[in-house]
Amino acid sequence: MNFREIIIGAVKKKDTLLFNDWVRYALRAIYAGAFLTLTTAAGAFMASNMFPESHGLAKVSYAFFFAFGLVYILFLGGELATSNMMYTTAAAYFKELTLGKVAKILVICTLFNLIGAIFMAWLFSFMPHFKEMGADYILVNTVNAKLAKPITSWIIEGIIANIFVNLAVLSYLLIKDQVVRVILILTAVTMFVALGTEHVIANFSSFGLVYFANLQSELNHSLLEYVIQWSWVWLGNFIGGGLCIGLGYAYLNDPSSNYIETNQ
């Protein structure tokens, strides 16, 4: 199958599931948010216990374990808003989705990704390791650094992060070898996390884990700050995944093109 056929087939399934059986679609999106929170928490735990004296190694370790979240989502059928930015924009180019349906899919998927991420973060808050995390914990430092960035950084780093993510998704779609798929997914995601770029669903997870820790009076971050940060990052992610990758690859794979990507 070529890129266009893969995208159209996938988007038709998403469209049918969302508008005919939205509960099942919502559950797939909830799972995606939850999977990323599972690997965020596990990555932070591993990093803090494996490399307590090395910030650099801890950061790379955290990024590597977090990357398995996208592996789980892609192989187990989760619905992730940031990959759907690529799918839906490409489908709109191919005239398989209206802009109204693109907006509905992305908004609903983002909302249920948030619900899944926050619910899982709340569950982790009952574990002593996360309930009693200190102000110098890797997740706390990560959230503080993210909130301290200017809006332009949120947008630009959001673009970069979702280019990495959708490179991973494209690799999953266009490469048949399962081992190669996993390697490319892990490396792409590890790189964007280690670079400290911005991914809105990953931020749902890390912000949620920090929010439920006993740190609110010390950190003094409001929910409004979270929502503002998420909103600008979402925009950057859409530009990166939707326009840079989705629209770009749709143009490259227009039926009039002399070269069409096929899965190999």
C-alpha positions as CSV (number, residue, x, y, z in Angstrom):
1,M,0.0,0.0,0.0
2,N,1.1,3.5,-0.7
3,F,1.0,6.5,1.7
4,R,-2.3,7.9,0.4
5,E,-4.0,4.5,0.7
6,I,-2.7,4.0,4.2
7,I,-3.8,7.5,5.3
8,I,-7.3,7.2,3.7
9,G,-7.9,3.7,5.2
10,A,-6.8,4.8,8.7
11,V,-8.8,8.0,8.7
12,K,-11.9,6.3,7.4
13,K,-11.7,3.9,10.4
14,K,-11.2,6.9,12.8
15,D,-14.0,8.8,11.3
16,T,-16.4,5.8,11.4
17,L,-15.5,4.9,15.0
18,L,-15.7,8.5,16.3
19,F,-19.1,9.4,14.7
20,N,-20.8,6.0,15.0
21,D,-19.3,4.6,18.2
22,W,-17.7,7.5,20.0
23,V,-17.4,5.7,23.4
24,R,-15.0,3.2,21.9
25,Y,-13.1,6.0,20.1
26,A,-12.9,7.9,23.4
27,L,-11.5,4.8,25.2
28,R,-8.8,4.4,22.6
29,A,-7.8,8.1,23.2
30,I,-7.9,7.6,27.0
31,Y,-5.6,4.6,26.6
32,A,-3.1,6.7,24.6
33,G,-3.0,9.4,27.3
34,A,-2.7,6.8,30.0
35,F,0.1,4.9,28.2
36,L,2.2,8.0,27.9
37,T,1.7,8.7,31.6
38,L,2.7,5.1,32.5
39,T,6.0,5.5,30.6
40,T,6.5,9.1,31.9
41,A,6.3,7.9,35.5
42,A,8.4,4.8,34.8
43,G,11.0,6.8,33.0
44,A,11.2,9.3,35.8
45,F,11.5,6.5,38.4
46,M,14.2,4.7,36.5
47,A,16.2,7.9,35.9
48,S,16.1,9.0,39.5
49,N,17.2,5.5,40.8
50,M,19.7,4.6,38.1
51,F,21.5,7.9,37.7
52,P,20.9,10.0,40.9
53,E,24.3,11.8,40.5
54,S,24.2,12.4,36.8
55,H,21.7,14.9,35.4
56,G,22.7,14.1,31.8
57,L,22.4,10.4,32.0
58,A,19.1,10.7,34.0
59,K,17.6,12.8,31.3
60,V,18.6,10.4,28.5
61,S,17.3,7.5,30.6
62,Y,14.0,9.2,31.2
63,A,13.6,10.0,27.5
64,F,14.4,6.4,26.5
65,F,11.8,4.8,28.8
66,F,9.2,7.4,27.9
67,A,9.6,6.6,24.3
68,F,8.0,3.2,24.8
69,G,4.7,5.0,25.3
70,L,4.5,5.7,21.6
71,V,5.4,2.1,20.8
72,Y,2.5,0.9,22.9
73,I,0.1,3.4,21.3
74,L,1.0,2.5,17.7
75,F,1.0,-1.3,18.2
76,L,-2.0,-1.4,20.5
77,G,-4.3,1.0,18.6
78,G,-4.4,4.0,20.8
79,E,-5.6,7.3,19.5
80,L,-3.1,10.1,19.9
81,A,-3.9,13.7,19.0
82,T,-0.5,14.6,17.9
83,S,-0.3,11.8,15.4
84,N,-3.8,12.4,14.3
85,M,-2.7,15.9,13.3
86,M,-0.7,14.3,10.6
87,Y,-3.4,11.8,9.6
88,T,-6.3,14.3,9.4
89,T,-4.4,17.1,7.6
90,A,-3.2,14.6,5.0
91,A,-6.7,13.3,4.6
92,A,-8.1,16.8,4.2
93,Y,-5.6,17.4,1.4
94,F,-6.8,14.2,-0.3
95,K,-10.4,15.5,0.2
96,E,-11.4,12.6,2.4
97,L,-12.2,14.8,5.4
98,T,-13.8,18.2,5.8
99,L,-12.0,20.8,7.9
100,G,-14.9,20.5,10.3
101,K,-14.3,16.8,10.8
102,V,-10.6,17.5,11.2
103,A,-11.3,19.9,14.0
104,K,-13.7,17.6,15.7
105,I,-11.4,14.6,15.6
106,L,-8.5,16.6,17.0
107,V,-10.4,18.4,19.8
108,I,-12.1,15.2,21.0
109,C,-9.0,13.1,20.8
110,T,-7.0,15.8,22.7
111,L,-9.7,16.0,25.4
112,F,-9.7,12.2,26.0
113,N,-5.9,12.0,25.9
114,L,-6.0,14.6,28.7
115,I,-8.5,12.5,30.7
116,G,-6.4,9.4,30.3
117,A,-3.2,11.2,31.3
118,I,-4.7,12.9,34.3
119,F,-6.5,9.8,35.6
120,M,-3.3,7.8,35.4
121,A,-1.3,10.6,37.1
122,W,-3.9,10.7,39.9
123,L,-3.4,6.9,40.4
124,F,0.4,7.3,40.6
125,S,-0.1,10.0,43.3
126,F,-1.0,7.3,45.8
127,M,2.5,5.8,45.4
128,P,5.0,7.2,47.9
129,H,7.7,7.8,45.3
130,F,5.4,10.2,43.4
131,K,3.3,11.6,46.3
132,E,6.5,12.7,48.1
133,M,8.7,13.8,45.2
134,G,10.9,16.7,46.1
135,A,11.3,20.1,44.4
136,D,14.6,18.8,42.8
137,Y,12.9,15.7,41.3
138,I,13.4,15.3,37.5
139,L,9.8,15.8,36.7
140,V,9.5,18.9,38.8
141,N,12.6,20.4,37.1
142,T,11.1,19.5,33.8
143,V,7.8,21.2,34.5
144,N,9.4,24.3,35.9
145,A,11.7,24.6,32.9
146,K,8.7,24.2,30.5
147,L,6.6,26.8,32.2
148,A,9.5,29.3,32.3
149,K,9.8,29.3,28.5
150,P,8.4,32.2,26.4
151,I,5.5,31.6,24.0
152,T,7.7,31.5,21.0
153,S,9.7,28.6,22.5
154,W,6.5,26.7,23.2
155,I,5.4,27.0,19.6
156,I,8.8,26.4,17.9
157,E,9.7,23.5,20.2
158,G,6.2,22.1,19.7
159,I,6.8,22.1,16.0
160,I,10.1,20.3,16.4
161,A,8.7,17.7,18.8
162,N,5.8,16.7,16.6
163,I,8.0,16.5,13.5
164,F,10.0,13.9,15.5
165,V,6.8,12.1,16.6
166,N,5.4,11.9,13.1
167,L,8.7,10.7,11.7
168,A,8.2,7.8,14.1
169,V,4.5,7.4,12.9
170,L,5.6,7.5,9.3
171,S,8.2,4.9,10.0
172,Y,5.6,2.7,11.6
173,L,3.2,3.2,8.6
174,L,5.8,2.7,5.8
175,I,8.1,0.1,7.1
176,K,7.0,-3.5,7.5
177,D,9.9,-5.0,9.6
178,Q,8.7,-4.9,13.2
179,V,12.2,-4.6,14.7
180,V,13.1,-1.7,12.5
181,R,9.8,0.0,13.4
182,V,10.5,-0.2,17.1
183,I,14.0,1.1,16.7
184,L,12.9,4.1,14.7
185,I,10.0,4.9,17.0
186,L,12.3,4.7,20.1
187,T,15.1,6.8,18.6
188,A,12.8,9.5,17.3
189,V,10.9,9.9,20.5
190,T,14.0,9.6,22.7
191,M,15.6,12.5,20.7
192,F,12.7,14.9,21.1
193,V,12.4,14.2,24.8
194,A,16.1,14.4,25.5
195,L,16.2,17.8,23.6
196,G,13.5,19.1,25.9
197,T,11.1,20.0,23.2
198,E,7.4,20.4,23.7
199,H,4.7,17.7,23.2
200,V,1.3,18.5,24.5
201,I,0.2,15.0,25.5
202,A,3.5,14.3,27.1
203,N,3.0,17.6,29.0
204,F,-0.4,16.4,30.2
205,S,1.4,13.4,31.8
206,S,4.4,15.2,33.4
207,F,2.3,18.2,34.6
208,G,-0.3,15.9,36.0
209,L,2.2,13.8,37.9
210,V,3.7,17.0,39.4
211,Y,0.3,18.5,40.1
212,F,-0.8,15.6,42.3
213,A,2.4,15.6,44.3
214,N,2.5,17.5,47.6
215,L,4.2,20.5,46.0
216,Q,1.5,23.0,45.1
217,S,2.3,25.6,47.8
218,E,6.0,25.4,47.1
219,L,5.8,25.5,43.3
220,N,2.9,27.9,43.0
221,H,1.8,26.9,39.5
222,S,-1.8,27.5,38.7
223,L,-4.0,25.3,36.4
224,L,-4.4,28.4,34.2
225,E,-0.7,28.4,33.6
226,Y,-0.9,24.7,32.6
227,V,-3.8,25.3,30.2
228,I,-2.1,28.3,28.5
229,Q,1.1,26.3,28.1
230,W,-0.7,23.3,26.6
231,S,-2.7,25.6,24.2
232,W,0.4,27.1,22.6
233,V,2.2,23.8,22.5
234,W,-0.8,22.2,20.8
235,L,-0.6,24.9,18.1
236,G,3.1,24.2,17.6
237,N,2.4,20.5,17.5
238,F,-0.3,21.0,14.8
239,I,2.1,23.1,12.7
240,G,4.8,20.4,13.0
241,G,2.7,17.3,12.7
242,G,-0.2,18.6,10.6
243,L,1.4,21.1,8.2
244,C,5.1,20.2,8.1
245,I,4.6,16.4,7.9
246,G,0.9,15.7,7.1
247,L,0.4,18.3,4.4
248,G,4.0,18.0,3.1
249,Y,3.8,14.2,2.7
250,A,0.3,14.4,1.2
251,Y,1.6,16.8,-1.4
252,L,4.6,14.5,-2.1
253,N,2.2,11.6,-2.5
254,D,-0.4,13.4,-4.6
255,P,-1.7,11.0,-7.3
256,S,-0.2,13.3,-9.9
257,S,3.3,12.8,-8.4
258,N,5.9,10.6,-10.2
259,Y,7.0,9.2,-6.8
260,I,4.8,7.6,-4.2
261,E,5.9,6.3,-0.8
262,T,4.9,2.6,-0.3
263,N,5.4,0.5,2.8
264,Q,8.4,-1.7,2.4
